[in-house]
């Protein structure tokens, strides 16, 4: 499985601010995987996913399922969902290994 392209955060960057800034520009970003940063990044990604889901529902009501703007938003949402799932998997693996 190929990783999602995107910069990894450095230790000096705030994952919440960086991920939100990337999201505001419409550029999904793979967050860092450090335990403490990963937990806050998971929460930020969950918020982004919730927000985009709401926007997607509204856009579907306005334009229907096959409208290009609905498809584009759906693909953006998919990217964040995959990033969220990757982080959750890494967090679970770290917990099982005792890190």
Beta strands, then each sheet from edge to edge (+ up, - down):
end
